[in-house]
Amino acid sequence: MQGVPDHFTDERDTARFRQFPALPGVELYHAHISRYAFEPHTHEAFGIGTIEAGAERFRYRGTHYVAAVNSLVTMNPDELHTGQAATPDGWRYRMIYLEPVQLAEITGIEQWWFNDVERCDAQRAAQTGRLIGALWSAETPLAQQGLLLDLIDTIRPYASHSRSPDSVNAPRFDQVRHYLHDNYMQPVTLRELAQVAALSPYHFLRQFKAQYHVTPHQMLMAIRLWRAKLFLAQGMPAAEVACATGLTDQSHLTRAFSQRYGLTPVRYQRQVIAR
């Protein structure tokens, strides 16, 4: 994809996505960001990648980090984080996003979890970057599937396979997450969600934020925009996507999508269905 994503105002900022019909629940992302600052957001997938040049400053689970070149980044789903340059020339990085259900199905292992979001492991980071690059260029399903398994095997030593350390209240709030997934296209109130969790709105909001480090609204928007990506990848027009995901109109979708991903829904759609 030539040119700069529509939302970026600085020509040094670029972002590209790629998906594969043979790898559902998998998305690749390659970007060089110098001036753009990503607003707090979450993903519905594990985010795994490497810093190839420069350094990124970000906040994750309430803590500030700087990931320099050769850093390996491993983010869990539903964790609030930001992103901006920590060096004058920004940072260049590659990421792969793996939905939890797909990761469990591919590996036969449930409850993946990464305790550390950033670590300096030059050898493993370089290997991860090479595999993401090779997967990006792979043309056949067999090659794509083999590279994906090699990539998962590369980062597996840093994963645990038990519930997160702060998951005491997880069963109660799992019901809330399921409710949001089932009703993302509808207006949702705080009182509704509190009733699902059998708590008062006040205690629900406090415990929800302690559990997920995001507000219910932020999680709802994350789910809506994740759904928007799925619909866009299927070729649905952006105006219909806005309606299908409970957003006000196409302008609302464009603003929210651009703030989260750094490019417009139309540009994203062109990239992921280009092949």
N, C-alpha and C positions, 0 to 999 in steps of 0.2 A: 504494500500500500504506500503510494507516494504522498508527500505533503504532510502537513501538520494537522492533528485532530482539531476539529472546528472550535472546540471550547478553549483551547490554549491561546493565550495572547502573546506568548513569547515563542519565537521560531525555534528556539533550542529545546523546547519541550515536545516530545513525541511519545506516542503510545500505540501499540498494536496488539490485537488479540487473534487467537486462532483456536478453532474447535475441530473435532474429527467425528464423522458419522460412526466410525468403528469404536469410539471411546466415549460413550455417553457419560456425563458427569465430570468431564475433564476439560479444562480450558487453559491455554497458554497465554502468557502476557509478557511483552518485552517493551521496556520503556527507558527513556533518558529524560529525567526531569531536572530542570535547573531553577525555574522560578515558581512553578505551580506548587501550591500547598494543599494537600488533600484534607478535606474536612473530616471530623470524626465519623467513622463508619464501621460497619461490620460486614463479614462475608458469611455465606451459608456453607462454605467449603474450607478445607484445610488449605492454607497458603504456604507454599514451600518454594524457596528460591535463593538466589545468590546476588551479592553486590559485585558487579564486574569492574566498576570504576567509581571513584568519588566516595561519598558517604551520605547516608540518610539519617535524619533525626526523626524519631517518632515516639508517640506515647502509646503504651499497650498495657491494658489492665491497670491503669492509673500510675504507671512508672515510665519515666523517660529513658530512652535508649539512643545510642548512636551506633549504627551498623556501618562499618568501614568496608573497604574493598576486601574480598575474600571471606566476608562474613556469610554464614549460613543462617537463613531466616526460616523459622517454622512457626506459623500462626495457627491457632485452633479456631474452629468455627465460632461465630457469634461473639467474638472478642472485639471490643471497641478499640480502634487504633487510628492514628493520624499518619502523616508522611510529608516531609519537606526536606530540602537540601541542607546538608550540614557543611558543604564545601562550596566555594564560589562557582565552580563549574557543574554543580549538581551531582547526581548519581545515576549510573546506568545499571539496570538490574533485569533479571529474568525470573519469572514466577510460573509455577504451575498450581492450579486450583483443582482440588480433588474433593468432590462431595463425599461426606462420610459414608453414605449408603454404598456408593460405588467402590470406595476404598475397602470397605469390609467385604463386599462381594468379590472383588478382585483377589484379595489376600486370604479370605476365609477367617480373618481375625477381627473381632469386634472391639469397640471402645478404644480406638486410637486416641492418643493424647500426647502433647509435647509440653514438658514442664518448663523449658527455656525457649524464649522466642528468638534469641540471638546468641550465636556462639562463633568464636574464631576457630575455624577448622579449614585451613587453606586447601588441603588436599581434597576433602569431601565436598567443599564448596565448589572447587574447580570441576570435580567430577559431576556434580549436580548440574552446573551450568552447561557442561558439554552435552549431557544427556537431554536437557531441555532444548538445547539448540538442535541436536540431532533429531529429536522428536518433532520439532517444528518443521523440519525439512523432509521427514519421512513421508513417502507417498503411498505405501501399501499398508493395509490393516495388520498384516503379520509383523512388519517392521515396527509399526506404531505400538502394537501390544507388547512386543518384546522390549522395546526401549522403556515403556512405562514400567514394566516389572523391574527392569534394571534400576530405574530411578527410585522406585519404592524401596528396593533392597538397599540402596545407597543411604537413604535417610532413616531406615528402620532402627539402627542402633540408638538413635536419639528419641525413639518413641516408647511410651509405656502403653499398657493395654488394660488399664483400669480406669474407673471414674476419676474425674478431676478432684484435686485435693479439697476444693471448696464446694463439694456437691452434696452436702448434707440435706439441703432442701430441694435437690434436683427432681425427685419424683413429682412433687407438688408443682414445680414450675415447668416441668416437662409438659404437663397438661395445658399450661398457659401457652407454651410454644406451639403445641398442636392446635390449640384454638386459633392462634394467630395465622397459622398455615391454612387452616380450614376457612378462615373468614377474612383473608387479606384484601379481598375486593370490596368489603363492606366497611362503613364507618364503625369504628370500635371505640368504646368508652372505657375509662379507667374502672368504673364501677363494674362493668361486665367482666373484666379480667380479674378483678379482686374477688368476684363471686366464684369464678372458676377455681381460684386458689383457696377459697373459703377464708379470706382475710378481709379486714377493713381496707378501704382504699389507701389509707395512710400507711399501715403496716405492709400492705402488699407492695407499694411503690418502693419503700425502703429495702425490703428483702429482695425484690426483683433486681434492683440496681446493685445490691451487694452480690447477688448471684451471678449476674451477667455483665456488670460494668457498663450497661447501656440502659436507657430508658425504654419503656414499652413502645413508645412512638418510634424510637430509633430502630428497634428490632422489627417493628411492623414495616417501616420503610425499607429496611434491608431485605425483608422477605418480598416486598412488592417489586423492588428493583431486581432481585434475583429472578423472580418470575418474568419480569420484563425482558431480561436477557434471554430467557428460554423462548419466549414468544417471538422476539426479534430474530433469533437464530432460526426459527421456523418460517421466517418470511412474512410475519404479520406486520401490516403497516403501523407506523408509530402512533397514529391517532387511535387506532383500535387497541393497541397495547395499553395506552393510557387508560382507556375505558375499562379494559379487562383487568387491570391491576388496581382499580379503585382510586386512581389519581384524577385530579380535576379536569385536566385537558392535556393536549400534547405539549403545551408550553411548560406545564408543571412537570411532566415526565422529562422533558429536555433539561430543565434546570436541575432537578434532583439527580438524574442520571449523570450529567456532566460534572456536578459537584463531587459525586462519588467515584466515577471512573475516569474523569479527565477528558472525555470525548462524548459527542452527542450520540443519541440512540441511532440515528441514521448512519453515521460514520461507523459505529460499532457493527451494525447490521451488514454493511458493505464488506467489512473485514471478515466476519465469521462465515458468510455464505459466498465468499469470492471464489472458493474452490469446489 
